[in-house]
Amino acid sequence: MTLLAGVDAGASHTTLALADGALALLARRSAGPGALGPGRTAPVAALITDLLHAALAEAGRTEPVAALVVGAAGAGREANRHGLETALQAQSAARRVHVTTDGHIALQSVFGDEPGILLAAGTGSIALARTPDGAIRRVGGHGWRFGDEGSGYALARAGLNAAARAADGRAPGTLLQDMLPRHARLPDIWQTIEWAREADVAAIAALATTVLEAADHGDAVARAIAQAAAKDLAAHVHALLAHFPPGRGAPVALSGGLLAEQSSMRRALLGALEPDAGRLLLTSAEVDPPMGAVALAAKLSG
C-alpha cells in the first residue's frame, strides 16, 4: 500500500502526517522548530527523519514512503529548499522528496486546486493565493528582519518598543510596562529588553499574547499596536485581491495562532477587511498544513 508523508516545519513547531494512498491519516507526530536558515539544514533534516520513523512505528508500517513533501518556513530561498531536499534524499527519507514553503501546503490544504486566498499569522506572517488563472502568488513572508508585518513577532516588538519609550518618558504610559516583564518573568522592562536582545524570534513572538491582552484591557497604546497590525495583515489580502477579476468574490481562509477563532486579533482583522467584505468570502474550512503536504505528496507519487 502506498505511504505518503507531509510535514509542516515552522518557526515554533514541526508536525508530520503519515497517510495512505487514499489520504487517510495513519499517524501524526510533532516536535520542535523546523524553520530553515543558516546552519539549520542538517538539524531540520534529522528532525523530520526522526518524526517519520516515529510515525511509521506508530502506524506499524515498514514499507518505504513513496513521497514526502515538506513545507518549511524559510524555504522561499532556493538554497534552503534545495539543501533540505538533498539532505532528506541522502537519508533515504522517501523515494521522492519535495520541499516547498509552509504557506504553499497550508493553501493546498484548504483550497486544493481551486482559487482562494490564505492569510497566515503566527510567529511570522504571509499571504498566498491561487488566482482564477491557476497562478500561485505570494505577499509578505519576508522574515522578521525585513517583513512579517502584523505577525506575533511584529506585535511583540512594537509592544517592547512602546514600553521602553514610556519608561523613558518619551511616550504615554502603558500597561505593557508591567505586563511584558511579568510574562517574561523578569523584574522590569529594562531587564526584559536585555533578555529580548538575545532571545530567539519565537520566544519574542510569544509576547504578542500579552500585547493583545493589554489591548483587551483597554490600554490605548496596546490597542493602537493591535489595530496597526490588523491593517498590515489586511494589506496582504488587499494586494492579492487585486489579482481576482473585478466583481468576482475571493474565498479567504485564516490560519496561524494569532488568528484563531474568537481571538481579538482575528476580530480586529475582520474589521480592517470590512471595506472589501462584499468580495471576500470567509471560509470555515479547516487549514491543516501537514495534510496539504500529504495531498501534494500524492501528486508527486503519481
C-alpha positions as CSV (number, residue, x, y, z in Angstrom):
1,M,0.0,0.0,0.0
2,T,1.3,3.5,-0.9
3,L,2.6,5.6,2.0
4,L,2.7,9.4,1.9
5,A,4.1,11.9,4.3
6,G,3.6,15.6,4.7
7,V,5.5,17.9,7.0
8,D,4.7,21.5,8.3
9,A,8.1,22.8,9.5
10,G,7.5,26.1,11.2
11,A,9.3,28.6,13.4
12,S,7.6,27.2,16.6
13,H,7.0,23.5,15.9
14,T,7.1,20.8,13.3
15,T,4.3,18.4,12.5
16,L,4.4,15.3,10.3
17,A,1.3,13.5,9.0
18,L,1.6,9.9,7.6
19,A,-1.2,8.8,5.3
20,D,-2.1,6.0,2.9
21,G,-2.7,6.4,-0.9
22,A,-6.4,7.3,-0.2
23,L,-5.1,10.2,2.1
24,A,-6.4,8.5,5.2
25,L,-4.4,9.6,8.2
26,L,-2.3,6.8,9.8
27,A,-0.2,8.8,12.3
28,R,0.7,12.3,13.3
29,R,3.8,13.3,15.2
30,S,5.1,16.7,16.4
31,A,8.4,18.1,17.6
32,G,10.3,21.4,17.9
33,P,11.1,24.2,15.4
34,G,11.8,23.3,11.8
35,A,12.3,26.6,10.1
36,L,15.2,26.8,7.7
37,G,18.1,29.3,8.0
38,P,21.9,29.4,8.3
39,G,23.2,26.1,9.8
40,R,19.7,24.6,10.0
41,T,19.6,22.2,7.1
42,A,21.1,19.2,8.9
43,P,19.2,19.6,12.2
44,V,15.9,20.0,10.3
45,A,16.5,17.0,8.1
46,A,17.3,14.9,11.2
47,L,14.2,16.2,13.0
48,I,12.0,15.3,10.1
49,T,13.6,11.9,9.7
50,D,13.1,11.1,13.4
51,L,9.4,12.2,13.1
52,L,8.9,10.0,10.1
53,H,10.4,6.9,11.8
54,A,8.2,7.6,14.9
55,A,5.1,7.9,12.7
56,L,5.9,4.7,10.8
57,A,6.4,2.9,14.1
58,E,3.1,4.3,15.5
59,A,1.3,3.1,12.3
60,G,3.1,-0.3,12.4
61,R,4.4,0.1,8.9
62,T,7.7,-0.9,7.5
63,E,7.5,-0.3,3.7
64,P,9.2,2.7,2.1
65,V,7.4,6.0,1.9
66,A,6.5,6.7,-1.7
67,A,6.6,10.5,-1.4
68,L,7.5,13.1,1.2
69,V,6.6,16.8,0.9
70,V,7.9,19.3,3.4
71,G,6.5,22.8,3.7
72,A,9.1,24.8,5.6
73,A,9.4,28.3,6.9
74,G,12.5,29.7,5.1
75,A,12.1,27.5,2.1
76,G,11.3,30.5,-0.1
77,R,15.0,30.8,-0.6
78,E,16.2,28.3,-3.3
79,A,19.4,27.5,-1.4
80,N,17.5,26.5,1.7
81,R,14.9,24.5,-0.3
82,H,17.5,22.6,-2.3
83,G,19.7,21.9,0.7
84,L,16.9,20.3,2.7
85,E,15.8,18.2,-0.3
86,T,19.3,17.0,-0.8
87,A,19.7,16.2,2.9
88,L,16.4,14.2,3.1
89,Q,17.3,12.3,-0.1
90,A,20.7,11.4,1.4
91,Q,18.9,9.9,4.4
92,S,16.5,8.0,2.1
93,A,13.5,9.5,3.8
94,A,11.3,8.7,0.9
95,R,11.5,7.6,-2.7
96,R,10.6,11.1,-3.8
97,V,11.1,14.2,-1.8
98,H,10.0,17.8,-2.5
99,V,10.4,20.9,-0.3
100,T,8.2,23.9,-0.6
101,T,7.1,26.8,1.6
102,D,4.9,26.3,4.7
103,G,2.4,28.7,3.1
104,H,2.0,26.6,0.0
105,I,1.0,23.5,1.9
106,A,-1.5,25.5,4.0
107,L,-3.0,26.9,0.8
108,Q,-3.3,23.4,-0.6
109,S,-5.0,22.1,2.5
110,V,-7.9,24.5,2.4
111,F,-8.4,25.2,-1.3
112,G,-6.9,22.3,-3.1
113,D,-6.5,23.4,-6.7
114,E,-9.3,26.0,-6.5
115,P,-8.9,29.7,-6.3
116,G,-8.6,31.3,-2.9
117,I,-6.6,33.5,-0.5
118,L,-4.9,32.3,2.6
119,L,-3.6,34.6,5.3
120,A,-1.4,33.1,7.9
121,A,-0.2,34.9,11.0
122,G,1.7,33.4,13.9
123,T,5.3,34.0,14.7
124,G,5.6,35.4,11.2
125,S,3.1,36.4,8.6
126,I,2.4,35.6,4.9
127,A,-0.4,35.5,2.4
128,L,-0.8,33.3,-0.6
129,A,-3.4,32.9,-3.3
130,R,-4.2,30.7,-6.1
131,T,-5.8,33.0,-8.6
132,P,-8.5,32.1,-11.1
133,D,-5.9,31.6,-13.8
134,G,-4.2,28.9,-11.7
135,A,-1.1,31.0,-10.7
136,I,0.2,31.0,-7.1
137,R,1.0,34.4,-5.8
138,R,2.7,35.4,-2.5
139,V,2.6,38.6,-0.4
140,G,4.8,39.1,2.6
141,G,6.7,36.3,4.4
142,H,9.9,38.2,4.1
143,G,11.1,37.3,7.6
144,W,11.4,39.2,10.9
145,R,14.2,41.4,9.8
146,F,12.5,43.0,6.8
147,G,8.9,42.0,6.9
148,D,6.4,39.8,8.8
149,E,4.1,42.8,9.3
150,G,1.2,42.1,11.6
151,S,2.8,39.0,12.9
152,G,3.3,37.9,16.5
153,Y,6.9,39.0,16.3
154,A,5.9,42.4,15.0
155,L,3.3,42.8,17.7
156,A,5.8,41.9,20.4
157,R,8.5,44.1,19.0
158,A,6.1,47.1,18.9
159,G,5.0,46.3,22.4
160,L,8.5,46.2,23.7
161,N,9.3,49.5,21.9
162,A,6.3,51.2,23.3
163,A,7.0,50.1,26.8
164,A,10.6,51.2,26.6
165,R,9.6,54.7,25.3
166,A,7.0,55.0,28.0
167,A,9.6,54.1,30.7
168,D,11.9,56.8,29.1
169,G,9.2,59.4,29.4
170,R,9.1,59.8,25.7
171,A,5.6,58.4,25.2
172,P,2.4,57.8,27.1
173,G,2.3,55.2,29.9
174,T,1.1,51.8,29.1
175,L,0.1,48.6,30.9
176,L,2.8,46.9,28.8
177,Q,5.5,48.4,31.1
178,D,4.4,45.9,33.8
179,M,2.7,43.2,31.8
180,L,5.6,42.3,29.5
181,P,8.1,41.8,32.3
182,R,5.6,39.7,34.1
183,H,5.1,37.5,31.0
184,A,8.9,37.1,30.7
185,R,9.2,36.5,34.5
186,L,11.6,39.4,34.8
187,P,11.7,42.3,37.3
188,D,11.2,45.3,35.0
189,I,11.0,46.4,31.4
190,W,14.8,47.1,31.2
191,Q,15.7,43.6,32.0
192,T,13.0,42.4,29.6
193,I,14.6,44.5,26.9
194,E,18.0,43.0,27.7
195,W,16.5,39.5,27.6
196,A,14.9,40.2,24.2
197,R,18.3,41.2,22.7
198,E,19.4,37.6,23.0
199,A,16.1,35.7,22.7
200,D,15.1,33.9,19.6
201,V,12.3,35.0,17.3
202,A,9.7,32.5,18.6
203,A,10.4,33.5,22.2
204,I,9.9,37.2,21.5
205,A,6.8,36.5,19.4
206,A,5.2,34.7,22.4
207,L,4.9,38.2,24.0
208,A,2.3,39.1,21.4
209,T,-0.4,37.5,23.6
210,T,0.5,40.0,26.3
211,V,0.1,42.9,23.9
212,L,-3.3,41.7,22.9
213,E,-4.3,41.1,26.5
214,A,-3.4,44.7,27.3
215,A,-5.4,45.9,24.3
216,D,-8.4,43.8,25.6
217,H,-8.0,45.5,29.0
218,G,-8.5,48.9,27.3
219,D,-4.8,50.0,27.1
220,A,-4.8,52.7,24.4
221,V,-1.2,52.1,23.4
222,A,-1.6,48.3,23.1
223,R,-4.9,48.8,21.2
224,A,-3.2,51.1,18.7
225,I,-0.5,48.5,18.1
226,A,-3.1,45.8,17.6
227,Q,-5.1,48.0,15.2
228,A,-2.0,48.8,13.2
229,A,-1.1,45.1,13.0
230,A,-4.6,44.3,11.7
231,K,-4.3,46.9,9.0
232,D,-0.9,45.4,8.0
233,L,-2.4,42.0,7.7
234,A,-5.4,43.3,5.8
235,A,-3.0,44.9,3.3
236,H,-1.7,41.4,2.4
237,V,-5.2,40.3,1.5
238,H,-5.9,43.5,-0.5
239,A,-2.8,43.1,-2.5
240,L,-3.8,39.6,-3.6
241,L,-7.5,40.5,-4.2
242,A,-6.2,42.8,-7.0
243,H,-5.4,39.6,-8.9
244,F,-9.0,38.5,-8.9
245,P,-11.4,39.8,-11.6
246,P,-13.4,42.9,-10.6
247,G,-16.8,41.9,-9.3
248,R,-15.7,38.3,-8.5
249,G,-15.6,37.1,-5.0
250,A,-12.5,35.5,-3.5
251,P,-12.7,32.8,-0.8
252,V,-10.4,33.7,2.2
253,A,-9.1,31.4,4.9
254,L,-7.3,32.5,8.0
255,S,-4.5,30.4,9.7
256,G,-2.0,30.7,12.5
257,G,-2.2,31.1,16.2
258,L,-2.6,34.8,16.0
259,L,-5.9,34.4,14.0
260,A,-7.5,31.6,16.0
261,E,-11.3,31.6,16.4
262,Q,-12.5,34.1,18.9
263,S,-9.1,35.8,19.1
264,S,-9.1,39.6,19.4
265,M,-6.6,39.8,16.5
266,R,-9.0,38.0,14.3
267,R,-11.8,40.4,15.2
268,A,-9.5,43.4,14.5
269,L,-8.5,41.9,11.2
270,L,-12.1,41.3,10.1
271,G,-12.8,45.0,11.0
272,A,-9.9,46.1,8.8
273,L,-11.2,44.0,5.9
274,E,-14.7,45.4,6.2
275,P,-14.4,47.7,3.2
276,D,-14.0,44.7,0.9
277,A,-16.4,42.4,2.8
278,G,-18.6,42.2,-0.3
279,R,-15.8,40.5,-2.3
280,L,-14.1,38.5,0.5
281,L,-15.9,35.2,1.3
282,L,-14.5,34.0,4.6
283,T,-14.4,30.2,4.7
284,S,-14.7,28.0,7.8
285,A,-12.8,25.1,6.1
286,E,-10.0,23.7,8.2
287,V,-6.5,24.7,7.5
288,D,-4.3,21.6,8.1
289,P,-0.9,22.2,6.5
290,P,0.6,18.7,7.1
291,M,-2.4,17.2,5.2
292,G,-1.9,19.8,2.5
293,A,1.6,18.5,2.2
294,V,0.2,14.9,2.0
295,A,-2.1,16.0,-0.8
296,L,0.9,17.4,-2.7
297,A,2.8,14.1,-1.9
298,A,0.0,12.2,-3.6
299,K,0.6,14.2,-6.8
300,L,4.3,13.7,-6.5
301,S,4.0,9.9,-6.2
302,G,1.5,9.6,-9.1
